[in-house]
Amino acid sequence: MAHPIVSPLVRLLRDAVEAASDDEGWAGLGAVGSLISKQAPDFDARNYGFRKLSDLVVATGLFEIDERRSADGRQKTMFLRDKRKKR
C-alpha cells in the first residue's frame, strides 16, 4: 500500500515536535512555535483559519495533547506528542 502524501504543513509540525521533544516524545508548544518560526518565518496559523498555533495543532488530530499547570496553578502550558510514536 502506498504511503499517503504528507502535506508541507504536517511535515513542518511533526518535524518541529520531533526536534523539540524530550526523551518521552513530549514537546512544549512554545518550543515548537519557536522552531517553526525559524524554519518557516512566513508561517502563520491564521493562514489556515486558526487564531493560534495551539488551535491549529489540536485541529490536526496528529498529536496527543497534555496541558500542564505551573506549580502555582496560574499558567497552563501545552505539550504535544506525535500519535505515531510507539511507547
Contacts in CASP RR format, 6 or more apart in sequence:
PFRMAT RR
TARGET T0000
AUTHOR 0000-0000-0000
METHOD contacts of the structure
MODEL  1
MAHPIVSPLVRLLRDAVEAASDDEGWAGLGAVGSLISKQAPDFDARNYGF
RKLSDLVVATGLFEIDERRSADGRQKTMFLRDKRKKR
9 48 0 8 1.000
10 60 0 8 1.000
10 62 0 8 1.000
12 36 0 8 1.000
12 39 0 8 1.000
12 40 0 8 1.000
12 43 0 8 1.000
13 32 0 8 1.000
13 36 0 8 1.000
13 57 0 8 1.000
13 60 0 8 1.000
13 62 0 8 1.000
13 63 0 8 1.000
14 62 0 8 1.000
14 82 0 8 1.000
15 35 0 8 1.000
15 39 0 8 1.000
16 27 0 8 1.000
16 32 0 8 1.000
16 33 0 8 1.000
16 35 0 8 1.000
16 36 0 8 1.000
16 39 0 8 1.000
17 25 0 8 1.000
17 27 0 8 1.000
17 32 0 8 1.000
17 63 0 8 1.000
17 80 0 8 1.000
17 81 0 8 1.000
17 82 0 8 1.000
18 27 0 8 1.000
18 82 0 8 1.000
19 27 0 8 1.000
19 35 0 8 1.000
20 27 0 8 1.000
20 28 0 8 1.000
20 31 0 8 1.000
20 32 0 8 1.000
20 34 0 8 1.000
20 35 0 8 1.000
21 27 0 8 1.000
21 81 0 8 1.000
21 82 0 8 1.000
24 81 0 8 1.000
25 81 0 8 1.000
25 82 0 8 1.000
25 85 0 8 1.000
26 66 0 8 1.000
26 79 0 8 1.000
26 80 0 8 1.000
26 81 0 8 1.000
27 79 0 8 1.000
27 80 0 8 1.000
27 81 0 8 1.000
28 77 0 8 1.000
28 78 0 8 1.000
28 79 0 8 1.000
28 80 0 8 1.000
29 53 0 8 1.000
29 54 0 8 1.000
29 57 0 8 1.000
29 77 0 8 1.000
29 78 0 8 1.000
29 79 0 8 1.000
29 80 0 8 1.000
30 77 0 8 1.000
32 53 0 8 1.000
32 57 0 8 1.000
32 80 0 8 1.000
33 53 0 8 1.000
36 43 0 8 1.000
36 53 0 8 1.000
37 43 0 8 1.000
45 51 0 8 1.000
45 52 0 8 1.000
45 53 0 8 1.000
45 55 0 8 1.000
45 56 0 8 1.000
48 56 0 8 1.000
49 56 0 8 1.000
50 56 0 8 1.000
50 59 0 8 1.000
54 78 0 8 1.000
57 63 0 8 1.000
57 65 0 8 1.000
57 78 0 8 1.000
57 80 0 8 1.000
58 65 0 8 1.000
61 83 0 8 1.000
62 82 0 8 1.000
62 83 0 8 1.000
63 80 0 8 1.000
63 81 0 8 1.000
63 82 0 8 1.000
63 83 0 8 1.000
64 80 0 8 1.000
64 81 0 8 1.000
64 82 0 8 1.000
64 83 0 8 1.000
65 78 0 8 1.000
65 79 0 8 1.000
65 80 0 8 1.000
66 78 0 8 1.000
66 79 0 8 1.000
66 80 0 8 1.000
66 81 0 8 1.000
67 76 0 8 1.000
67 77 0 8 1.000
67 78 0 8 1.000
67 79 0 8 1.000
68 76 0 8 1.000
68 77 0 8 1.000
68 78 0 8 1.000
68 79 0 8 1.000
69 75 0 8 1.000
69 76 0 8 1.000
69 77 0 8 1.000
70 76 0 8 1.000
70 77 0 8 1.000
END
